[in-house]
Amino acid sequence: MHAMNLVANTDALIFDLRNNGGGSPSMVALITSYLYDSEPFHLNSVYSRAKNDLSQSWTQAYVPGKHYGNKPIFILTSHRTFSAAEEFTYNLKNLKRATIVGEVSAGGANPGNVHQITKHFSVFIPDGRAINPITQTNWEGTGVTPDVKTSQNEAFKTAYKFALNYVINFYQDSKEYGFLAKEPENQLKQLDHPN
């Protein structure tokens, strides 16, 4: 994962999932694996009605490159954040690993298939259910509620301010690296007073 290695040495990380319609649960597990320095752990399960079985998703023991460590993570959401993007958000929120900033997400947790009913009419029918090991439920129909509610247009600015404040506080008290707080302080001033 070149992208995760690229950001490995940053002081805070923002994932922008505001218009992310989802993807692969295995990618959720892979990216999450970079965010922890720990033994593999259970992230999510999916019950399949057709097979009457439960498949589990776990973080990986090994990922190429650096882990992100204990640094702060922010996830931006909107009402268009959906499916696997919601799983990533829901998992990290319940693991208390990220601060969610933005709008309540769309609420699509349960897998299924599109069935063609007539030539011009099809319907999506769920055939399974996501089950989070912490909550024993999921975000179907309710979405993921952010920790900090704001419009999708303000989400980045809000999260960026949190990240800058963290960096400023982290370096401000350091005799050796105190100078590293200056640039974030300047950026924060520009955000608060753009003109």
RONUTI-792669 format. One record per atom (N, C-alpha, C, O): residue in one letter; y negated, x, z. Coordinates in steps of 0.001 Angstrom, whole numbers, plus 524288, in hexadecimal, padded with zeros to 5 digits. Layout:
N
AYXZ/...
//
This chain:
195
M804AA8034980000/M800008000080000/M7FB238036C80000/M7F937805048041C/H7F931804857FB55/H7F498807DB7FAD3/H7EFD2805737FD75/H7ECA0808407FFB4/A7EF53800587FD32/A7EAC47FDC37FF85/A7EA967FE9B80567/A7E66F7FFB680790/M7EF117FE1880804/M7EF277FEC980DB7/M7EE378047C80F2C/M7EBB98059481323/N7F0298081580C0B/N7EF2380D9F80D14/N7E96380EE880C3B/N7E73A8123E80EF0/L7E6E980C4F80889/L7E16280D2A80771/L7DDF880BAA80C1F/L7DA1180E4480D2D/V7DF668078480EEC/V7DC32805A88134A/V7DE1D807928189D/V7DBF18061881CA4/A7E22480AD3818A6/A7E49B80C6981D92/A7E0E380F168215B/A7E19680EA982618/N7DCEC811D881F5D/N7D967814C8822CB/N7D43F811FF823E6/N7D09B8145D825F7/T7D3EF80D088228A/T7CF2C80A11823CB/T7CF3E808918298E/T7D349808E382C24/D7CAAE806E882B8E/D7CA3F8057983114/D7CB3E7FFB983216/D7CC5A7FE3C83685/A7CAE27FC7782E1A/A7CBE67F6D982E81/A7CD3C7F4F782905/A7CBBA7F76282525/L7D0107F0A8828BB/L7D1F97EEDA823A8/L7D1117E8FF8230E/L7D2197E5F6826A4/I7CF207E77281E77/I7CE437E1EC81D40/I7D1B27E06F818A0/I7D1477E2C18146F/F7D51A7DC8E81962/F7D8327DA5181521/F7D5677D5658134D/F7D49A7D1CA81662/D7D3EB7D53480E5C/D7D1457D0A080C3A/D7D5467CD2080987/D7D6E57CE3080520/L7D6D67C8FB80C2F/L7DAA97C54680A15/L7D83E7BFFC808E1/L7DB007BC0D808B2/R7D31F7BFD780810/R7D05E7BADB80761/R7D2217B7D580294/R7D21F7B306802B3/N7D39B7BA627FE78/N7D55D7B7987F9C8/N7DAE77B9287F84F/N7DC677B8D27F3C0/N7DDE47BAD67FC17/N7E3337BCAA7FB1D/N7E6F97B8117FB68/N7E78B7B5997FF7E/G7E9867B6F77F70E/G7ED1C7B2867F6BF/G7F29D7B3B27F88A/G7F6007B04C7F83A/G7F39D7B8697FA6A/G7F8C47B9A37FC8A/G7FB8B7BDCB7F974/G7F9287C0A27F665/G800927BE217FA44/G803B57C22E7F7CC/G809037C27B7FA52/G80B857BE7D7FB43/S80AB67C7287FB68/S810017C81C7FD35/S8103D7C90780319/S80D3B7CC2A80527/P813C27C657805D9/P814877C77180B6A/P816227CD1D80C6F/P814E87CF468108D/S818E07CF89808B0/S81A6A7D5078096D/S8159D7D89480956/S815907DC9780BFD/M811927D72D80655/M80CB67DA3280658/M809DA7D97D80B87/M807797DD2E80D7D/V80A0F7D4C780DC3/V807D07D3D5812F1/V80A557D787816E6/V8079F7DA0181A01/A80F827D7E1816C3/A812567DB4B81A66/A810FA7E10981981/A8105A7E3FD81D3E/L810857E2A08148C/L80F4A7E81381357/L809E27E99081552/L809497ED8B817F4/I805F27E66881416/I8009F7E7AB815CD/I800487E79A81BBF/I7FDC77EAFB81E13/T802CA7E3C581E33/T802C37E379823EA/T805417E84C8264B/T803937EA1582A6E/S809397EA6F823C2/S80BD77EF1E825BB/S8081B7F3B882638/S808C17F702829AB/Y804387F3FB822D1/Y800597F82582315/Y7FCA47F780827BC/Y7FA297FB4782962/L7FC427F2D6829CF/L7F86A7F1B282DDD/L7FA757F2868335E/L7F7A97F19C8372B/Y7FF547F443833D0/Y801CE7F51F838E6/Y8047E7FA668390D/Y806D37FC1683534/D804277FCFD83D84/D80740801A983E9B/D80B7C7FFFB84272/D80B19801118471D/S80F737FD6184087/S8135E7FB3A84418/S8189C7FAB58415C/S819177FB6D83CA2/E81C757F97284479/E821907F8118425C/E820EC7F30C83F2A/E81D4E7F00884022/P824657F21F83B5C/P8240C7ED388385A/P824507E86F83BF4/P8270C7E87683FE9/F821737E46283A82/F8219D7DF8B83D8C/F8217E7DAD2839EF/F81FE77DB2B83568/H823307D67783C05/H823C57D1918392A/H81E6B7CF2A8381A/H81B617CE4683BB8/L81D477CE1E83321/L818487CBD383199/L8188E7C5F7830B2/L815307C30F83285/N81C947C43782DE0/N81CCF7BEBE82C3D/N822677BD6882AAD/N825827C0D982967/S8239B7B86E82ACC/S828AA7B683828DB/S8279B7B20B82519/S8239A7AF6782573/V82B447B13B8217D/V82AE17ACC881DF1/V830177A9EC81DFD/V8342F7AC2281CC5/Y82FD17A4F581F6E/Y8347D7A1A581F4E/Y834F479F49819D8/Y8313679D13817C9/S8399E79FCB81785/S83AB179D7481267/S83E097989A81326/S8425C798E48153C/R83C037942981170/R83EF178F4C811EF/R843BC78F5280E5A/R847E278D6A80FDC/A8433079175809A9/A847867917B805E2/A84C15794CB807D7/A8509D7934380757/K84ADF7994D80A0F/K84EF779CD680BEC/K8505779BEB811A3/K8545379DD781387/N84D0F798FE8145F/N84DA279818819F4/N84E1779D4C81CE3/N8517D79E0282037/D84A917A0E581B8A/D84A957A5E781E4C/D845057A7B781F5F/D841377A57081D82/L844B07ABD882268/L83FB27ADF48241A/L83F6D7B3A982261/L842BD7B6CE823E0/S83B767B50181F38/S83AA07BA7B81DCB/S8360A7BC8E820F4/S832517B9B582209/Q836517C17A8226A/Q832477C3D2825AC/Q82F597C811822BA/Q831857CAC381F64/S82A607C8968240C/S8270B7CCB1821ED/S825827D0468266C/S823A87CE7E82A7D/W8264D7D561825A2/W8252B7D94C829A9/W8219D7DD858276E/W821867DE67822B4/T81EAD7E02382ADE/T81BCC7E4BE8292B/T81FBD7E90D827F4/T824477E8C782984/Q81DEA7ED0482523/Q821657F13C82380/Q821107F5E382736/Q81CEE7F7128295E/A825807F87C827E6/A825AE7FD1B82B45/A822AA801A3828DB/A82053804C982BA4/Y822BC801F4823AB/Y8202F8064A820F9/Y81CAD8042E81CA1/Y81E33800B5819AD/V818078065381C4F/V8149780569817D5/V8128280AAE81610/V8117C80E0E81955/P811DA80B79810FD/P80FC88107D80F2E/P80A02810F881098/P806F180D6980F91/G8088E81552812EB/G8031B8162481458/G80213814FB81A0B/G805AB814A281D38/K7FD148146381B47/K7FB5C813CA820B3/K7FB6480E1282267/K7FA7A80A8381F4C/H7FC7680D5282768/H7FBA680835829D8/H7F5DF807C182B49/H7F33080BB182BF6/Y7F3FF802EE82BC0/Y7EE748022982CCF/Y7ED0A802FA8328C/Y7E87B803C9833D9/G7F0DB802C5835E3/G7EFC3803A483B69/G7ED917FED683E0D/G7EE937FA6D83C6B/N7EA947FFB98421E/N7E8B87FB748456B/N7E3257F9D08442C/N7E0A87F72D84755/K7E1297FB4C83FAF/K7DBBD7FA3983E54/K7DAFD7F46F83CFB/K7DEB87F1CC83B7C/P7D62B7F27583D82/P7D5477ECDB83CB4/P7D5FD7EB1B83709/P7D4C47EDEA83354/I7D8037E6598368E/I7D8F87E3EE83176/I7D6697DE8F83173/I7D6B77DBAA83548/F7D3E27DD4482D16/F7D1737D83182C53/F7D3AF7D5CB82759/F7D4757D88282375/I7D4B57D0BD8277D/I7D6AA7CDF8822E3/I7D2D97C99A82192/I7D1947C65E824E5/L7D1057C98881CB0/L7CD707C57A81AE2/L7D0977C11481861/L7D40E7C20C81530/T7CF5A7BC37819DA/T7D22D7B7B2817C3/T7CE687B39A815A9/T7C9D27B36D81717/S7D07D7B05481239/S7CD987ABC88104A/S7D1717A74580FDA/S7D6147A7DF810FD/H7CF817A2C980E34/H7D2FD79E4D80D77/H7D69D79F24808CF/H7DA1B79BF8807E0/R7D5D37A365805DB/R7D9417A4AE8016E/R7DD5F7A8CA802D4/R7E0BC7A9FD7FF9C/T7DD297AAF180781/T7E1327AEA28093B/T7E6457AB8C809D9/T7E65D7A79680C93/F7EA7F7AD5480756/F7EF2B7AA01806EB/F7F4317AD358075A/F7F43E7B1DE8062A/S7F85A7AAB18090A/S7FDB57AC97808B4/S7FE7F7B1DA80B76/S7FD987B23A8102B/A8002A7B5EE8089C/A8014C7BAFE80B0C/A7FC627BD6F80D6B/A7FCBC7C0408114C/A7F7C87BC6280B1F/A7F2E77BE4980D6F/A7F20F7BBC2812C4/A7F0057BE3281660/E7F3AA7B6DC8132F/E7F3597B43681840/E7F7687B65D81C0B/E7F65A7B6E1820B5/E7FC0B7B79F81A0E/E800097B9D781D85/E7FE1A7BEEF81FEB/E7FE9C7BFC0824A1/F7FBE17C25E81CAF/F7F9C07C74781E96/F7F5AF7C647822D6/F7F5C07C8C8826F1/T7F22B7C29B821D0/T7EE0B7C13982583/T7F0557BEE682A7F/T7EED97C06D82ECF/Y7F3EB7BB3B829E7/Y7F65D7B88B82E5E/Y7F9637BC6B831C0/Y7F9077BC508368B/N7FC617BFDB82F2D/N7FF677C3BD83217/N7FBDC7C73D83554/N7FCB37C7E983A04/L7F7DB7C97D832CB/L7F4837CD3383592/L7F1327CA8D839BD/L7EFE97CCF183DB5/K7EFD07C5A5838DA/K7ECEE7C2CA83CE1/K7F0567C20A841B4/K7EE997C30984613/N7F5287C04B840F3/N7F89C7BF4684561/N7FA977C43E847F8/N7FC0B7C42E84C8D/L7FAA97C88F8450E/L7FBF87CDA484754/L7F73D7D024849F0/L7F7AD7D44B84C53/K7F2AF7CD9684978/K7EDC27CF8784B99/K7EC677D4F18496A/K7EA687D85484C2F/R7ED8B7D5A484467/R7EC877DAA8841D0/R7E7957DA8183E78/R7E58C7DE9D83D07/A7E5A17D5DC83D39/A7E1077D56B839DB/A7DD707D11B83BD1/A7DF1A7CD7983E7E/T7D87B7D19A83A69/T7D4A57CD7C83B59/T7D3EA7CA9F8362F/T7D2A47CD0483237/I7D4B77C58283640/I7D4527C25583189/I7CEC97C02283138/I7CCDB7BDD0834F6/V7CC417C0E082CBE/V7C6C87BF4E82C0D/V7C6517BC018271F/V7C7FB7BDA6822EC/G7C4117B75E827A0/G7C3237B41D82301/G7C4607AE70823EF/G7C2EE7AC32827EF/E7C71A7AC1B82028/E7C84D7A68882038/E7CE157A5A18215E/E7D1477A92F820D9/V7CF637A0D6822EE/V7D4DE79F5482393/V7D77F79FAF81E45/V7D56C79DC281A62/S7DC0C7A22281E19/S7DEC17A2F28191B/S7E13979DDC8171E/S7E0F8799D5819BC/A7E39A79E168127B/A7E5597996880FA8/A7E9E57968081230/A7EA23791B6811D8/G7ED7879941814B1/G7F1C47969181765/G7F6C5796048144C/G7F94D791EF81486/G7F84579A1681161/G7FD24799ED80E61/G8011679DD081078/G800E07A26E80F27/A804B179BFD813BB/A8087679F8881632/A80DFE79EEB8142A/A810FD7A2AD81420/N80F6179A3781279/N814D97991781155/N81632799FF80B9A/N8138F797F580823/P81A5979D1880A95/P81BEB79E1D80528/P81E447994D8029B/P82014795BB80544/G81E367993D7FD73/G82072794D77FA93/G8204D795DB7F4C6/G81F8979A477F30E/N8210C791B77F1C0/N8211F792267EC0E/N81E4D78D8E7E992/N81DE6789547EBD4/V81C5C78E827E4D8/V819E978A5C7E1C0/V81E417879C7DEBD/V8218278A247DC43/H81E487826C7DEF8/H8222677F3A7DC26/H81F4C77BD27D835/H81B997790F7D98E/Q8210B77C097D358/Q81EB5778E77CF2B/Q820F0773657CF8D/Q825A57729E7CEEF/I81D8F76F977D090/I81F4A76A2F7D12C/I81F37767617CBE5/I82307764DC7CA65/T81AED767D57C929/T81A73765C07C3D8/T817FB76A037C07A/T816EF76E4C7C264/K81710768E57BB9F/K814B676CBA7B81C/K80F6376E9C7BA0C/K80DF37731F7B935/H80C7176B207BCA9/H8072076C657BE51/H8067176C747C43C/H8020B76C927C62D/F80ABA76C5F7C710/F80A3C76C037CCC2/F80E5876F7B7CF5B/F8130376F157CE46/S80C76772E27D2CF/S810057761F7D5DF/S80E5C775EC7DB94/S809F77746D7DCD3/V811F1777747DF08/V810DC777407E499/V8132F77C1D7E72E/V8176677DE97E5B8/F8106177E307EB02/F812577828E7EE17/F81513780597F2DF/F812BE77D5B7F5D4/I819FA781C97F3A9/I81CF677FE17F823/I81EC4784897FB67/I821A4787E07F97A/P81D18784C580053/P81EE4788FD803BE/P824CD788A18049B/P826F67845F80525/D8275C78D29804B8/D82CFC78D3D805D7/D82E3E7911D80A30/D832B6792C580AD3/G82A3F7928180D23/G82B017962081179/G82680795C681548/G822EC792A0814A6/R826C07991681944/R822AD798F381D4A/R8220579E6681F96/R825D27A0D68213C/A81D347A04A81FB0/A81C017A54082241/A81BDE7A46E82824/A819DA7A07E82A07/I81E097A83082B0B/I81E287A7D1830C8/I81C5D7AD0C8330E/I81F0D7B10083284/N817E47AD0B8358D/N815DD7B1BE83808/N818B97B2A483D31/N8194F7AEEE84032/P81A897B76583E5E/P81D777B85684329/P81A3C7B7CE84827/P81C697B71984C62/I815187B824847B0/I811BE7B79884C4D/I810867B1DE84D64/I8110F7B009851CE/T80EDD7AF078494B/T80D297A99B84A0C/T8118F7A5A184948/T811237A12684AFA/Q815D37A755846B0/Q81A367A3E58454A/Q8189579F808419D/Q81B4279B888412B/T8142F7A04283F00/T8125179C8183B25/T80FA379F88836C9/T810A47A43183626/N80C3579CF6833BA/N8096D79FA882F87/N8042579D0E82E93/N8024B799FF831CA/W801C779E4882A32/W7FC8079C84828E3/W7FC8179821824D1/W7F85E796CB822C1/E8010C795DE823A1/E8016D791BE81FAB/E7FDE878D2282112/E7FE5378AE48254E/G7FA7278BC781D71/G7F7187873581E1D/G7F26B7880A821A6/G7EEAA7850C82169/T7F29278C0A824ED/T7EE3C78CEE82891/T7EAFE791AD8271E/T7E664791FC8287A/G7ED5E7956882459/G7EABE79A4B82321/G7EA7479DD6827DA/G7EC2379C6C82C21/V7E8527A26882708/V7E78B7A63182B43/V7E1DA7A5CB82CF1/V7DE4B7A660829C1/T7E10A7A4D0831E6/T7DBBF7A45A83407/T7D99D7A9C583539/T7DC237ACC9837FF/P7D5057AB108332F/P7D2D87B04383439/P7D12C7B0EE839E7/P7D01D7AD1E83CA2/D7D0F37B5D483BA1/D7CED97B70B840D2/D7C8F67B664840DB/D7C6A87B4CB844C3/V7C6897B7AB83C63/V7C0E47B71D83BC6/V7C0027B3A683706/V7C0D67B55283297/K7BE537AECF837F4/K7BD7D7AB26833A6/K7B8297AC0983136/K7B42A7AC2B833E1/T7B8387ACA382C0A/T7B36A7AD1982901/T7B4C07AB9982367/T7B9587AB1982213/S7B0DE7AAE48202A/S7B1E37A98781AB7/S7B4597AE2A817F0/S7B3C77B2A38199E/Q7B71C7AD0D813A7/Q7B9767B15F810BA/Q7B54E7B51F80EAB/Q7B65C7B9C580E0A/N7B09A7B32880D9D/N7AC667B68580BB0/N7AA577BA4280FD9/N7A86B7BE7C80E98/E7AABE7B8B4814C6/E7A8C87BBFA81918/E7AD187BF3D81B9D/E7ABFC7C28781EF1/A7B1ED7BE6281A19/A7B65C7C0E081CC1/A7B6227C6D181C84/A7B6E87C96D8207B/F7B5137C8F8817EA/F7B5027CEAD81780/F7B0BA7D10C81AE4/F7B1AF7D4B981DD7/K7AC0C7CEF281A74/K7A7AB7D10981D80/K7A8DC7D0CE82359/K7A7AD7D4788263B/T7AB317CC8482511/T7AC827CBE082A9B/T7B08B7CFE782C4E/T7AFDC7D27C8304E/A7B4C17D07582948/A7B8DA7D43D82AA4/A7B6CB7D9D482A57/A7B8217DD1982D9B/Y7B3917DAEA82672/Y7B16A7E027825CE/Y7AE107E1A582A80/Y7AE2A7E62382C38/K7AB177DDE882C98/K7A7F67DEEB8314A/K7AB7F7E03E835EE/K7AA5D7E3DA838E6/F7AFC77DD528368A/F7B37D7DE8183AB9/F7B5A37E40983A17/F7B5F67E6FD83DDE/A7B7187E5668354C/A7B94B7EA9383441/A7B5477EEDD8355A/A7B68F7F2D4837C2/L7B0737EE158339A/L7AC5F7F1FE8348D/L7AB5D7F2AE83A5F/L7AAC87F71283C3D/N7AB277EE5883D3F/N7AA517EEB0842E7/N7AEC27F1A184594/N7ADD97F4A384938/Y7B3837F0C6843CA/Y7B7EE7F3AA845FC/Y7B73D7F9828450B/Y7B7DC7FC9F848A8/V7B5F77FB0584044/V7B55B8009183EEC/V7B0E0802FD84209/V7B15B807558440A/I7AC908002E8426D/I7A8128022884569/I7A9A88031B84B15/I7A8A28074984D3A/N7AC257FF3B84D82/N7ADBE7FFC8852F9/N7B1C780416853B0/N7B1BC806D2857A5/F7B53C804B684FE9/F7B95C8089E85049/F7B72180E2885040/F7B8CF8118085344/Y7B34980F1784CC3/Y7B1408146484C27/Y7AC658158E84F6C/Y7AB2A81A1A85061/Q7A9A98118A85120/Q7A4B581251853CC/Q7A532815C0858AB/Q7A1CC818FC859B8/D7A9588150D85B94/D7AA01817E18607F/D7AC8481D4285FD3/D7AD4882013863A5/S7ADC381EA785B16/S7B062823A285A21/S7AC68828018595B/S7A8FE827A2855FD/K7ACDB82C2A85C80/K7A94B830A585BDF/K7AA568336C856B5/K7A6BC8353B85416/E7AF51833BA8554D/E7B0CB836998509E/E7AFC38338984B9F/E7AE3E835C6847A6/Y7B09C82E5284BD6/Y7B05382B2F84711/Y7AC2C826E784746/Y7AC4A8234384423/G7A8878275184AEC/G7A47C8235384B79/G7A153822688468F/G79F7E81E108459A/F7A0AD826848436B/F79DAE8260E83E83/F7A0328222B83AC2/F79D8D8201883752/L7A55A8212383B62/L7A80481D7E837E4/L7A662817D0838C7/L7A79E8146D83599/A7A3A6816C483D07/A7A1BA8117983E13/A79CB28104D83B16/A79B3B80BC183A87/K79A11814518392D/K794EC8138E836AC/K7952F81048831B2/K7921C80CA48310C/E798CF8118982E2D/E7992480EA282941/E79A99808EA82A24/E7982A8057F827CC/P79E87807B882D7B/P79F928022B82E9B/P79AE27FF668310D/P799F97FACD82FFC/E797E9802278344F/E793357FFCD8369B/E78F4B7FE6583253/E78CE87FA398327C/N78EA2801E082E7E/N78B12800D282A20/N78CF57FC29826E8/N789D87F8D68255E/Q792147FBEE825E4/Q7943E7F794822D9/Q793947F26B825B4/Q792717EE698234E/L7944D7F28982ADB/L793A47EDC882DF3/L78DFB7EBE682DC7/L78D027E73582D5C/K78A4A7EF7982E18/K784BB7EE1682DBB/K7837C7EBA382874/K780837E7DF82828/Q785CA7EDCF8243A/Q784E47EBA481F04/Q787287E62381E78/Q784EB7E2D181BCD/L78B987E53682102/L78DE47DFF3820DE/L78A7B7DC0A823B9/L789C07D7A2821F2/D788617DDB782835/D785227DA2D82B5D/D77FAB7D97182915/D77D4A7D551829C0/H77DAE7DD6F82664/H778767DD348241C/H778B27DF4581E8B/H777317E3BD81D9A/P77A8B7DC2081AD0/P77B697DDFF8157E/P776837DFB981293/P776F07E2C880EE3/N771ED7DDE981411/N76D297DF6B81135/N76A277E392813F4/N766117E53F8120D/
//
